[in-house]
Amino acid sequence: MLHVTAPEKSRKLCELRNKQFMKKNIVTYCNGCILAFSKLGTKGVHILELVFGKSKKMSVLNRIKFVMENQKC
């Protein structure tokens, strides 16, 4: 959400963190972070994709719907 409320601060923070990564792959719960880091050459994966598989569409509502439809409980 920082990329929406303070884009310059978000960019600087992403650049700082990106320099600290030993590998250019991250796992996150934030789709905004995936998009921000991808601009710096870092590949991001949403944590729910690791648990439930990749959604065909990249949106929070689709991700939630996918999880709800594929719960094994």
C-alpha atoms as a printed R data frame, in Angstrom:
   type eleno elety resid chain resno       x       y       z
1  ATOM     1    CA   MET     A     1   0.000   0.000   0.000
2  ATOM     2    CA   LEU     A     2   2.972   2.275   0.503
3  ATOM     3    CA   HIS     A     3   3.421   2.451  -3.266
4  ATOM     4    CA   VAL     A     4   0.016   4.154  -3.445
5  ATOM     5    CA   THR     A     5   0.302   6.529  -0.488
6  ATOM     6    CA   ALA     A     6   4.008   7.433  -0.786
7  ATOM     7    CA   PRO     A     7   5.405   6.281  -4.150
8  ATOM     8    CA   GLU     A     8   8.841   7.893  -3.769
9  ATOM     9    CA   LYS     A     9   9.350   6.412  -0.300
10 ATOM    10    CA   SER     A    10   8.193   3.043  -1.620
11 ATOM    11    CA   ARG     A    11  10.646   3.181  -4.526
12 ATOM    12    CA   LYS     A    12  13.578   4.016  -2.236
13 ATOM    13    CA   LEU     A    13  12.653   1.274   0.222
14 ATOM    14    CA   CYS     A    14  12.330  -1.292  -2.577
15 ATOM    15    CA   GLU     A    15  15.722  -0.307  -3.984
16 ATOM    16    CA   LEU     A    16  17.317  -0.607  -0.535
17 ATOM    17    CA   ARG     A    17  15.787  -4.027   0.146
18 ATOM    18    CA   ASN     A    18  16.527  -5.231  -3.365
19 ATOM    19    CA   LYS     A    19  20.243  -4.588  -2.805
20 ATOM    20    CA   GLN     A    20  20.107  -6.702   0.376
21 ATOM    21    CA   PHE     A    21  18.669  -9.799  -1.336
22 ATOM    22    CA   MET     A    22  21.200 -12.541  -1.987
23 ATOM    23    CA   LYS     A    23  18.851 -14.090  -4.528
24 ATOM    24    CA   LYS     A    24  16.397 -12.264  -6.737
25 ATOM    25    CA   ASN     A    25  13.329 -14.240  -5.649
26 ATOM    26    CA   ILE     A    26  10.918 -13.252  -2.878
27 ATOM    27    CA   VAL     A    27   7.774 -14.642  -1.263
28 ATOM    28    CA   THR     A    28   5.245 -12.077  -0.085
29 ATOM    29    CA   TYR     A    29   1.605 -11.628   0.876
30 ATOM    30    CA   CYS     A    30   1.463  -8.265  -0.929
31 ATOM    31    CA   ASN     A    31   0.682  -8.055  -4.636
32 ATOM    32    CA   GLY     A    32   1.919  -4.451  -4.657
33 ATOM    33    CA   CYS     A    33   5.325  -5.661  -3.469
34 ATOM    34    CA   ILE     A    34   5.447  -8.248  -6.237
35 ATOM    35    CA   LEU     A    35   4.825  -5.526  -8.813
36 ATOM    36    CA   ALA     A    36   7.254  -3.041  -7.223
37 ATOM    37    CA   PHE     A    37  10.111  -5.526  -6.935
38 ATOM    38    CA   SER     A    38   9.517  -6.888 -10.435
39 ATOM    39    CA   LYS     A    39  10.433  -3.436 -11.771
40 ATOM    40    CA   LEU     A    40  13.844  -3.954 -10.153
41 ATOM    41    CA   GLY     A    41  14.367  -7.413 -11.635
42 ATOM    42    CA   THR     A    42  13.270  -9.412  -8.589
43 ATOM    43    CA   LYS     A    43  10.748 -12.191  -9.109
44 ATOM    44    CA   GLY     A    44   7.963 -12.315  -6.536
45 ATOM    45    CA   VAL     A    45   5.568 -15.093  -5.626
46 ATOM    46    CA   HIS     A    46   2.428 -14.634  -3.552
47 ATOM    47    CA   ILE     A    47   2.350 -16.890  -0.482
48 ATOM    48    CA   LEU     A    48  -1.119 -18.200  -1.402
49 ATOM    49    CA   GLU     A    49   0.229 -19.407  -4.739
50 ATOM    50    CA   LEU     A    50   2.668 -21.618  -2.863
51 ATOM    51    CA   VAL     A    51  -0.116 -23.029  -0.721
52 ATOM    52    CA   PHE     A    52  -2.957 -23.371  -3.252
53 ATOM    53    CA   GLY     A    53  -1.324 -23.114  -6.667
54 ATOM    54    CA   LYS     A    54  -1.154 -20.226  -9.104
55 ATOM    55    CA   SER     A    55  -4.329 -18.327  -9.909
56 ATOM    56    CA   LYS     A    56  -5.035 -17.642 -13.581
57 ATOM    57    CA   LYS     A    57  -5.694 -13.960 -12.875
58 ATOM    58    CA   MET     A    58  -3.608 -11.627 -10.711
59 ATOM    59    CA   SER     A    59  -6.115  -9.983  -8.412
60 ATOM    60    CA   VAL     A    60  -6.887 -10.174  -4.739
61 ATOM    61    CA   LEU     A    61 -10.556 -11.049  -5.297
62 ATOM    62    CA   ASN     A    62  -9.677 -13.845  -7.711
63 ATOM    63    CA   ARG     A    63  -7.070 -15.138  -5.286
64 ATOM    64    CA   ILE     A    64  -9.583 -15.164  -2.397
65 ATOM    65    CA   LYS     A    65 -12.224 -16.839  -4.571
66 ATOM    66    CA   PHE     A    66  -9.684 -19.477  -5.652
67 ATOM    67    CA   VAL     A    67  -8.731 -20.215  -2.049
68 ATOM    68    CA   MET     A    68 -12.367 -20.462  -0.937
69 ATOM    69    CA   GLU     A    69 -13.226 -22.827  -3.804
70 ATOM    70    CA   ASN     A    70 -10.205 -25.055  -3.183
71 ATOM    71    CA   GLN     A    71 -10.280 -25.400   0.582
72 ATOM    72    CA   LYS     A    72  -9.908 -28.980   1.673
73 ATOM    73    CA   CYS     A    73 -11.654 -28.532   5.029
